[in-house]
């Protein structure tokens, strides 16, 4: 606990002498943990942490004249020229399979791509049926992943050839199951050819740092997003342009490898109607350590170079973030968190059928006490129905039936009642009970979130 207090307040591991004094006093009952925190907060070291850094008056090193200045490249190259350069790049590809195999074309980049995509997906929070604009989609591997999640994807890129390759990817590796067909849209570098407020989410995966007019692009993103919508980005940091690979790309392909300065992004975003910014403290290449160091990290005893230092450096080199458009989304049953219900069965009658099965009849009453509207039982994504499961003597269970709820869904705070008639046929294993629970299809059973079920014994 003392070590955590040091890290929280002073930002460093506890020194042995200071920690020992606090531990002795805690064990003797002379002080509390709150007293330890207060003492550290009164220290000169903590006061020093609160002081703003002194202005850096040191002369800055002259820029290496051999480096390509990305700002100069942007200034001297038109958006149309850059778009044509991207098109020439994709047209010149001799083996498209190398691009279509992404994110699995190069084992050296695959782990970073997959981990980064997974984390930016957490920030994006796409739901089945949402319209997602994949900005700078290239050959569309991210678009295909989003489509597999049930999203209506609009793949946007300046290169028609890249989008043609994306179409080929969907043809050769079609999305499993039923999903909305993707749309492929060429970007002219200035205006996204979509109506105002027409998309729910925007993904920019390693694309935003290639645009020469980032303020204009942010403004367009704000225009096409619906109120409360999210735009999520996985991009490099604010020194990206001077990295060796960036210099190579700009020198050989005239592609923009811009720095992502988050303070500038946030300024542009606020002017474009965004109300919230969140950044991810993300490291895609975690440290692998021995057992002793692992225990030191868990206990807060590790050296700065073991964990915090490398993680901090990695975080500084990346800008993973999301922007939320002004306004609010109406939460619904396509997402599991907060899906809860009050469920009751009244006037229940249980009888035996002519085929030795069991007939259960009654009135089901449901109430939605949570924050999410329950979508109608006929909705294509996240419909809420009454699910019926039969429990068997061998301690297994199986789905028996789905009973649709009446009307056009159930809003938060609202209730519904409807008749239920369920026949349980004879089961070879022997039926011991029937259970009723609400279910949002392909999302969750409500009991998983702690809602009570209604269960009738058949024994």
Beta strands, then each sheet from edge to edge (+ up, - down):
strand 1: 131-135
strand 2: 152-157
strand 3: 183-186
strand 4: 199-205
strand 5: 225-236
strand 6: 274-279
strand 7: 318-325
strand 8: 342-352
strand 9: 358-367
strand 10: 384-392
strand 11: 397-404
strand 12: 415-424
strand 13: 431-440
strand 14: 444-445
strand 15: 454-457
sheet 1: 3+ 2+ 1+ 4+ 5+ 7- 6+
sheet 2: 8+ 9- 12+
sheet 3: 11+ 10- 13+ 14-
sheet 4: 11+ 10- 13+ 15-
end
